[in-house]
Amino acid sequence: MSFANPTYLTIALFAIPALIGLFWWADRRRRRALNRLGNPTLIERLAANVNWRGRRWQAALVVASIALLLFSMALPQWGEDVQEVQKEGVQVMVALDVSQSMLAEDIKPDRLSRAKLEIADLMNRLGGDEIGLALFSGASFIQFPLTSDYGTARTFLDGARPEVISRPGTDIGSAVRTAMSGFDENSNAQKVIVLITDGEGHDPNSLDVVQQAADEGVVFYTIGFGSPEGVPIPEYDQAGNQVGFKKDRNGETVLSRLDEATLQKIARIGNGQYYRATAGGSELDALVSELNRLQQGELGAQVEVRRIERFQIFLALSLLLLIAATLIPERIERRRQGAMAAG
């Protein structure tokens, strides 16, 4: 047996002893009040028809009823119900830029770390849609395929770092082609590519690749990380300590700038929207709202095993005990001595 809401068991652990103590205290107080009224013999005669045993049974039944009520509110479960559920949603392939420029710190703690947090937050809001992740810089590969197992996907997301791809650059065309290969062609669900990058240093031919994907019905949303003004790119040693900033061949510090114009073009070609990343993540609200408007298609069947809730049994028993408590009379009829003889 398991419980879906075990908090109520903890409440019962404290409430039931307290309730028993309350009934005991009330009974003792009632008896002391009677004893203060006067002659014990007279009081005993006046209270002769009080159903003392019945009152004790009433208290016991009320306590048991409340205990069963709290037990039912804990939602006890046993047994399993196996169901095949048809999933519907959209297919979302995220293309995440892991180039060195994504380590720039114009968005705290840095562009890449903030982007990964945003992808994890997106998973929390998808509600059953499938999501996959492609990593890219000068080359690209699929980090994890389309899945609705967000827990496992987050573990793979943590591994997105610049070191996983040795080729430098920002090849958006390669990222789009890789993301396209991750879609399930047999599904009629809307296919979406969410491109997360600073857009800097892309291949000019990438727009042609985007156009080809858009012609196949893929919708593009782009999220730009960084600032148009540009910031230096930190460099780290093998121990993870910052040793300076990236410099060009002339020894000048390289500034990484957000290329909003390119990302806006990609979104326009792909019939989607462009968003600039913010510290508060408001762009994610807008993106999720857009995804919810898209065509929901079949994503395949999934077998779900659910525990069967049995709270109804204990709720019914609680009600029956409460009804039984109300049926116990407060007083009992006693024939006066000699009444039968006088009749």
C-alpha positions in Angstrom: 0.0 0.0 0.0 1.2 3.5 -0.8 -0.3 7.0 -0.2 -0.6 9.8 -2.7 -0.9 12.4 0.1 0.8 11.0 3.2 0.8 14.4 4.9 -2.6 13.5 6.4 -1.1 10.5 8.1 1.1 12.8 10.0 -1.8 15.0 10.9 -3.7 11.9 12.1 -0.7 10.9 14.2 -1.1 14.1 16.3 -4.8 14.8 15.9 -6.2 11.4 17.1 -4.4 11.3 20.4 -5.3 14.9 21.0 -9.0 14.1 20.2 -9.0 11.2 22.6 -7.5 13.4 25.3 -10.1 16.0 24.7 -13.0 13.5 25.1 -11.4 12.2 28.3 -10.9 15.7 29.7 -14.6 16.6 28.8 -15.9 13.5 30.5 -13.9 14.2 33.7 -15.0 17.8 33.8 -18.6 16.8 33.4 -18.4 14.4 36.2 -16.7 16.9 38.5 -19.4 19.4 37.7 -22.1 16.9 38.7 -20.3 16.1 42.0 -20.3 19.8 42.9 -24.1 20.1 42.6 -25.0 18.4 45.9 -25.9 15.1 47.5 -24.2 12.2 45.6 -27.2 9.9 46.2 -29.6 12.5 44.7 -27.3 13.2 41.8 -27.0 9.5 41.1 -30.8 9.2 41.0 -31.2 12.2 38.7 -28.5 10.8 36.3 -29.7 7.3 36.5 -31.1 7.4 33.0 -28.0 8.9 31.4 -26.5 6.5 28.9 -22.9 6.7 30.1 -21.8 3.6 28.3 -23.5 4.9 25.1 -21.6 8.2 25.4 -18.3 6.4 25.6 -19.3 4.5 22.5 -20.2 7.7 20.8 -16.8 9.2 21.6 -15.1 6.1 20.3 -17.1 6.0 17.1 -16.4 9.7 16.4 -12.7 9.3 17.0 -12.6 6.2 14.7 -14.7 8.1 12.1 -12.2 11.0 12.1 -9.3 8.6 11.9 -10.8 6.9 8.9 -11.5 10.3 7.3 -7.9 11.4 7.6 -6.8 8.0 6.4 -9.0 8.4 3.3 -7.6 11.9 2.7 -4.1 10.5 2.6 -5.4 8.7 -0.6 -4.4 5.1 0.0 -3.4 3.2 -3.1 -2.9 -0.5 -4.0 -3.2 -2.4 -7.2 -2.3 -1.1 -10.6 -4.2 0.0 -13.7 -2.3 -0.3 -17.0 -3.6 2.0 -19.7 -2.4 2.9 -23.2 -2.5 6.6 -23.6 -2.3 8.3 -27.0 0.0 11.4 -26.7 -0.5 14.6 -28.6 1.7 17.6 -28.9 4.4 19.1 -31.1 8.0 18.1 -31.9 10.5 20.6 -30.6 14.1 20.3 -31.6 16.3 22.8 -29.7 19.6 23.8 -31.4 21.9 25.1 -28.7 25.0 27.1 -29.6 28.0 25.8 -27.5 30.7 27.9 -29.1 33.2 29.8 -27.1 31.3 33.1 -27.6 28.5 31.7 -25.5 30.7 31.9 -22.4 30.5 35.7 -22.5 29.0 37.1 -19.3 26.7 39.9 -20.5 23.9 37.6 -19.3 24.6 36.1 -15.8 26.2 33.8 -15.0 27.0 33.5 -18.7 25.1 33.0 -22.0 25.5 29.3 -22.1 24.5 28.6 -18.5 21.5 30.9 -18.8 20.5 29.2 -22.0 20.6 25.8 -20.4 18.5 27.0 -17.5 16.0 28.3 -20.0 15.8 25.0 -21.8 15.2 23.2 -18.5 12.4 25.6 -17.7 11.0 25.0 -21.2 10.8 21.3 -20.4 8.8 22.1 -17.2 6.2 23.9 -19.4 5.8 21.6 -22.4 3.2 19.4 -20.8 3.8 16.2 -22.9 5.4 17.7 -26.1 8.5 15.9 -27.3 11.8 17.7 -27.1 15.2 16.9 -28.5 18.5 18.8 -28.3 21.2 19.4 -31.0 24.5 21.0 -30.0 26.5 23.1 -32.5 29.4 25.4 -33.0 31.6 24.8 -36.1 29.9 21.3 -36.3 26.8 19.8 -34.8 25.4 16.6 -33.3 22.2 15.4 -31.5 22.8 15.4 -27.8 19.5 13.5 -27.1 16.7 12.6 -29.5 13.0 13.6 -29.3 11.6 12.4 -25.9 9.0 13.3 -23.3 11.2 11.9 -20.6 12.2 15.3 -19.3 14.1 14.0 -16.3 16.5 12.0 -18.4 16.8 14.8 -20.9 18.0 17.2 -18.2 20.9 15.0 -17.4 22.1 15.2 -21.0 21.5 18.9 -21.0 24.0 19.3 -18.2 26.7 18.0 -20.6 26.4 20.8 -23.1 29.8 22.6 -23.0 32.1 24.1 -25.6 34.6 21.2 -25.2 32.2 18.7 -26.7 32.8 20.1 -30.2 36.4 20.8 -31.2 35.6 22.7 -34.4 35.2 26.5 -33.7 32.7 28.8 -35.3 28.9 29.1 -35.4 27.6 26.9 -38.2 23.8 27.5 -38.0 23.2 25.7 -41.3 24.8 22.5 -39.9 22.7 22.9 -36.7 19.5 23.2 -38.7 20.3 20.1 -40.8 21.1 18.1 -37.7 18.0 19.2 -35.9 15.9 18.2 -39.0 17.3 14.7 -38.8 15.9 14.4 -35.3 12.3 14.7 -36.3 9.9 11.8 -36.6 8.8 11.9 -40.2 5.9 9.5 -39.5 4.3 11.9 -37.0 1.8 14.6 -38.1 2.7 16.8 -35.2 4.0 20.3 -36.0 7.8 20.3 -36.3 9.6 23.2 -34.5 13.2 24.3 -34.3 14.2 26.6 -31.4 17.5 28.1 -32.3 19.4 29.4 -29.2 22.6 31.4 -30.1 24.3 34.8 -30.2 24.2 34.4 -34.0 27.7 35.6 -34.4 30.0 34.4 -37.2 27.4 32.2 -39.0 27.8 30.8 -42.5 25.9 33.0 -45.0 24.5 29.9 -46.6 22.6 29.0 -43.4 19.6 31.1 -44.5 19.2 28.8 -47.5 19.1 25.8 -45.2 16.5 27.5 -43.1 14.4 28.2 -46.2 14.6 24.6 -47.2 13.4 23.5 -43.8 10.6 26.1 -43.8 9.5 24.8 -47.2 9.0 21.4 -45.5 6.7 23.0 -42.9 9.2 23.5 -40.0 8.6 26.6 -37.8 11.6 28.5 -36.4 11.8 30.4 -33.2 15.1 32.1 -32.4 16.3 33.3 -29.0 19.3 35.7 -29.1 21.7 35.6 -26.1 24.0 38.5 -25.7 24.2 42.2 -26.3 24.6 44.1 -29.6 27.3 46.3 -28.0 29.6 43.3 -27.5 31.6 41.9 -24.5 34.9 40.0 -24.2 35.0 36.3 -24.3 36.6 34.8 -21.2 39.2 32.0 -21.5 39.8 29.3 -18.9 42.6 26.8 -18.1 42.0 23.1 -17.7 41.2 23.6 -14.0 38.4 26.0 -14.9 40.1 29.2 -13.7 39.8 32.2 -15.9 43.1 33.2 -17.4 42.1 36.2 -19.4 40.0 37.1 -22.5 40.1 35.8 -26.1 42.4 37.9 -28.3 42.8 38.1 -32.1 46.0 37.7 -34.1 46.9 41.3 -33.4 46.6 40.8 -29.7 43.3 42.8 -29.5 40.6 41.6 -27.2 37.8 40.0 -29.2 34.3 41.3 -28.5 31.3 39.0 -29.1 28.2 40.8 -30.3 24.6 39.6 -30.6 23.6 39.4 -34.3 19.9 40.2 -34.0 19.5 40.9 -37.7 20.3 37.3 -38.7 18.2 35.8 -36.0 15.2 38.0 -37.0 15.7 36.9 -40.7 15.7 33.2 -39.6 12.5 33.6 -37.6 10.8 35.5 -40.5 11.8 32.8 -43.0 10.7 30.1 -40.6 7.2 31.7 -40.0 8.1 32.1 -36.3 9.3 34.7 -33.8 12.6 36.2 -32.6 13.1 36.9 -28.9 16.0 38.5 -27.1 17.0 36.6 -23.9 16.3 38.6 -20.7 17.4 38.1 -17.1 13.8 37.4 -16.1 13.1 34.9 -18.9 10.0 36.7 -20.2 10.8 35.4 -23.7 10.1 31.9 -22.5 6.5 32.8 -21.6 6.0 34.2 -25.2 7.6 31.1 -26.7 5.4 28.6 -24.8 2.3 30.6 -25.7 3.3 30.3 -29.4 4.0 26.6 -29.1 0.5 26.1 -27.6 -1.1 27.6 -30.7 0.6 25.2 -33.0 -1.0 22.1 -34.5 -1.1 19.3 -32.0 -0.4 15.9 -33.6 -0.1 12.3 -32.5 3.2 11.5 -30.9 2.5 7.8 -30.4 1.0 5.7 -27.7 2.5 5.4 -24.2 1.8 2.8 -21.6 1.0 4.3 -18.3 0.8 2.3 -15.0 -1.3 4.1 -12.4 -1.8 3.1 -8.8 -5.5 2.6 -8.0 -6.8 4.9 -5.3 -9.0 3.2 -2.6 -10.0 6.2 -0.5 -13.7 5.6 -1.2 -13.7 2.5 1.1 -12.4 4.4 4.1 -14.5 7.4 3.4 -17.7 5.2 3.4 -16.6 3.5 6.6 -16.0 6.9 8.2 -19.5 8.1 7.3 -21.1 4.9 8.6 -19.4 5.2 11.9 -20.5 8.8 12.2 -24.1 7.8 11.5 -23.9 5.0 14.0 -22.6 7.5 16.7 -25.7 9.8 16.1 -28.0 6.8 16.6 -26.9 6.0 20.1 -29.4 7.6 22.5 -28.2 10.1 25.1 -30.5 8.6 27.7 -32.1 5.2 28.4 -35.6 4.5 29.7 -35.6 2.9 33.1 -38.8 1.6 34.8 -39.3 3.0 38.3 -39.1 0.4 41.0 -42.5 -0.8 41.9 -44.2 0.7 38.8 -45.1 -2.7 37.4 -46.5 -3.9 40.6 -48.6 -0.8 41.0 -50.0 -1.4 37.6 
